[in-house]
Amino acid sequence: MNVVVLMILAAAVPYAAWSYWDKKRQARNAMRHEEAQQLGDDIFPITLHPEIDLDKCIGSGACIRACPEKDILAITDGRARLINPLACVGHSACMSACPVGAIKLIYGTATRGVELPKLSPHYETSQRGIYVVGELSGMGLIRNCVEQGRQAATAIVKEGRRGGDYDAIVVGSGPSGTAAALQLEAYNIRTLVVDQTAWGGTIAHYPRAKVVMTGSFELPGYGTVRKRTMSKEQLLELWRDIRARTQLHIEEGVRVEAIHAEGNVWRVVGTNGWVKRAANVVLALGRRGAPNTLGVPGEELPMVAYRVLEPQVYRDKHVLVVGGGNAAADNAIALVEQGHCASVSLSYRRTELGRLRGLVRNKIDKMFRSGQITPYLGTEVAEIHRDRVILRGARGTETVPCDAVIIQIGGRAPSELLRTIGIELVEKRGAA
Ligand SMILES: Cc1cc2nc3c(=O)[nH]c(=O)nc-3n(C[C@H](O)[C@H](O)[C@H](O)COP(=O)(O)OP(=O)(O)OC[C@H]3O[C@@H](n4cnc5c(N)ncnc54)[C@H](O)[C@@H]3O)c2cc1C
């Protein structure tokens, strides 16, 4: 008898624990799904992401297990739902894994369109000699981007347009720009790579130790990368090695702001009076765009950043976050929770924060009340100094002692640059 009771208990206790844990997880996922719903279309990425047909979905969970990024899909109410679509990078593993074909990958949503450049099969835009490759063309992932870069470069070689300071300028040094530049160099086409930040593109902004799914890909003049997965650090090391072992001409810290036709070449205009001419331009800008700046004295100081890569870097520092949207709030919270900063303050020009996700709203309100974040609402940054920031608001000027400033006030989408160049764009609204 005792043995039977023990056996029942041995099975019942883990089952009860699992049921309790599963119920909690489902409740949390339902809440996150609800939050995502409340934010409407803002929560969907502009690149490819899954759309689930709830009538077809049988709640097998295969899509969740297949997703390499995790925590994007979850089962609530017996169906798969998107709980964090913005984190989707378009691996498409969910679509392949679904046993009943309930998932398709789409651009944009029915109500929020996504503008993509109209491209030839070789990635040439409606402007001759200007090519768009990589995520900006609508198709992300390292391997796809590398392939597009190679194909565009091969088309440039075949087209034969030459002239200018360089025969080709590649704007952006992520996977697509790097592959294009390597392919062009392999054909002895005089090529310059420019990047508004640093060599490597988005991969430099992955979270620390992220496992990156790459699949094998070929970098012309460098070799074939055969690893299926790599850590972020290994991928960065690969990019450093490409730079060291090839002869690419690279200029960092130049943001291309305009491109005009000038005779048979393109005049490429960058920040701080930078101008170069080339017969061909490859735009490999990715989708992150350029962050908006405040345009105040002191913004050029090294203590100013436009994103938080690792909150731990700010340990023991007095940090001021500027902005009132989800990104600013997320970072202020991360600085408190993971950064172990000496202090965190938040300045926003309005007297109320923007439309925040529910959990973020709750957390930041709590942190304002507890004093973990000092709010400076209704203030604007007037000056930035090495050890303080001067804020201006209805109460006059205030001095906030700080040794790091994070500015998160939105950004300009890369499609704006495409439009000014006269590149024809097409709008996709939830198109597969
Ligand atoms: C968190 C995260 C995880 C991911 N994980 C994976 C993964 O596991 N596997 C995978 O295959 N993919 C992954 N991806 C997607 C992959 O990183 C992107 O698809 C890829 O980096 C896009 O390459 P790209 O060359 O198009 O652009 P990017 O890598 O975005 O590079 C664009 C470059 O252009 C520069 N630039 C932009 N505008 C200008 C301008 N006006 N002037 C000068 N320079 C400019 C930028 O500074 C940037 O360096 C992930 C993405 C993210 C965000």
The ligand as an SDF file (V2000), in Angstrom:
LIG
                    3D

 53 58  0  0  0  0  0  0  0  0999 V2000
   19.6950   40.9620  -32.1830 C   0  0  0  0  0  0  0  0  0  0  0  0
   19.8430   40.4200  -33.5690 C   0  0  0  0  0  0  0  0  0  0  0  0
   20.1390   39.0760  -33.7470 C   0  0  0  0  0  0  0  0  0  0  0  0
   20.3130   38.5480  -35.0160 C   0  0  0  0  0  0  0  0  0  0  0  0
   20.6610   37.2350  -35.1400 N   0  0  0  0  0  0  0  0  0  0  0  0
   20.9240   36.7280  -36.3730 C   0  0  0  0  0  0  0  0  0  0  0  0
   21.3410   35.3700  -36.5270 C   0  0  0  0  0  0  0  0  0  0  0  0
   21.4520   34.5890  -35.5810 O   0  0  0  0  0  0  0  0  0  0  0  0
   21.5850   34.9310  -37.7870 N   0  0  0  0  0  0  0  0  0  0  0  0
   21.4670   35.7430  -38.8820 C   0  0  0  0  0  0  0  0  0  0  0  0
   21.7330   35.2890  -39.9900 O   0  0  0  0  0  0  0  0  0  0  0  0
   21.0650   37.0350  -38.7540 N   0  0  0  0  0  0  0  0  0  0  0  0
   20.7920   37.5330  -37.5310 C   0  0  0  0  0  0  0  0  0  0  0  0
   20.3780   38.8410  -37.4120 N   0  0  0  0  0  0  0  0  0  0  0  0
   20.1220   39.6390  -38.6410 C   0  0  0  0  0  0  0  0  0  0  0  0
   21.4230   40.1210  -39.2930 C   0  0  0  0  0  0  0  0  0  0  0  0
   22.2760   40.6930  -38.3250 O   0  0  0  0  0  0  0  0  0  0  0  0
   21.0710   41.1550  -40.3450 C   0  0  0  0  0  0  0  0  0  0  0  0
   20.1560   40.5900  -41.2540 O   0  0  0  0  0  0  0  0  0  0  0  0
   22.3220   41.6070  -41.1110 C   0  0  0  0  0  0  0  0  0  0  0  0
   23.2960   42.1330  -40.2360 O   0  0  0  0  0  0  0  0  0  0  0  0
   21.9530   42.6690  -42.1250 C   0  0  0  0  0  0  0  0  0  0  0  0
   23.0930   42.9760  -42.8390 O   0  0  0  0  0  0  0  0  0  0  0  0
   23.2010   44.2780  -43.7370 P   0  0  0  0  0  0  0  0  0  0  0  0
   24.5240   44.2200  -44.3950 O   0  0  0  0  0  0  0  0  0  0  0  0
   22.0040   44.3780  -44.5890 O   0  0  0  0  0  0  0  0  0  0  0  0
   23.1100   45.5110  -42.7230 O   0  0  0  0  0  0  0  0  0  0  0  0
   23.7340   45.8210  -41.3050 P   0  0  0  0  0  0  0  0  0  0  0  0
   24.4620   44.6610  -40.7410 O   0  0  0  0  0  0  0  0  0  0  0  0
   22.6250   46.3820  -40.5130 O   0  0  0  0  0  0  0  0  0  0  0  0
   24.8080   46.9430  -41.6130 O   0  0  0  0  0  0  0  0  0  0  0  0
   24.4140   48.1930  -42.1220 C   0  0  0  0  0  0  0  0  0  0  0  0
   25.5520   49.1760  -41.9250 C   0  0  0  0  0  0  0  0  0  0  0  0
   25.2670   50.3500  -42.6650 O   0  0  0  0  0  0  0  0  0  0  0  0
   25.6720   51.4750  -41.9140 C   0  0  0  0  0  0  0  0  0  0  0  0
   24.8970   52.6260  -42.3720 N   0  0  0  0  0  0  0  0  0  0  0  0
   23.5490   52.7910  -42.3180 C   0  0  0  0  0  0  0  0  0  0  0  0
   23.1850   53.9670  -42.8440 N   0  0  0  0  0  0  0  0  0  0  0  0
   24.3280   54.5700  -43.2320 C   0  0  0  0  0  0  0  0  0  0  0  0
   24.6040   55.8120  -43.8590 C   0  0  0  0  0  0  0  0  0  0  0  0
   23.6230   56.6700  -44.2150 N   0  0  0  0  0  0  0  0  0  0  0  0
   25.8970   56.1260  -44.1120 N   0  0  0  0  0  0  0  0  0  0  0  0
   26.9060   55.2590  -43.7760 C   0  0  0  0  0  0  0  0  0  0  0  0
   26.6900   54.0780  -43.1880 N   0  0  0  0  0  0  0  0  0  0  0  0
   25.4310   53.7170  -42.9370 C   0  0  0  0  0  0  0  0  0  0  0  0
   25.3650   51.0890  -40.4800 C   0  0  0  0  0  0  0  0  0  0  0  0
   26.1820   51.8170  -39.5810 O   0  0  0  0  0  0  0  0  0  0  0  0
   25.7310   49.6050  -40.4720 C   0  0  0  0  0  0  0  0  0  0  0  0
   27.0660   49.4070  -40.0670 O   0  0  0  0  0  0  0  0  0  0  0  0
   20.1800   39.3860  -36.1500 C   0  0  0  0  0  0  0  0  0  0  0  0
   19.8650   40.7510  -35.9830 C   0  0  0  0  0  0  0  0  0  0  0  0
   19.7010   41.2600  -34.7270 C   0  0  0  0  0  0  0  0  0  0  0  0
   19.3940   42.7270  -34.5690 C   0  0  0  0  0  0  0  0  0  0  0  0
  1  2  1  0
  2  3  1  0
  2 52  2  0
  3  4  2  0
  4  5  1  0
  4 50  1  0
  5  6  2  0
  6  7  1  0
  6 13  1  0
  7  8  2  0
  7  9  1  0
  9 10  1  0
 10 11  2  0
 10 12  1  0
 12 13  2  0
 13 14  1  0
 14 15  1  0
 14 50  1  0
 15 16  1  0
 16 17  1  0
 16 18  1  0
 18 19  1  0
 18 20  1  0
 20 21  1  0
 20 22  1  0
 22 23  1  0
 23 24  1  0
 24 25  2  0
 24 26  1  0
 24 27  1  0
 27 28  1  0
 28 29  2  0
 28 30  1  0
 28 31  1  0
 31 32  1  0
 32 33  1  0
 33 34  1  0
 33 48  1  0
 34 35  1  0
 35 36  1  0
 35 46  1  0
 36 37  1  0
 36 45  1  0
 37 38  2  0
 38 39  1  0
 39 40  1  0
 39 45  2  0
 40 41  1  0
 40 42  2  0
 42 43  1  0
 43 44  2  0
 44 45  1  0
 46 47  1  0
 46 48  1  0
 48 49  1  0
 50 51  2  0
 51 52  1  0
 52 53  1  0
M  END
$$$$
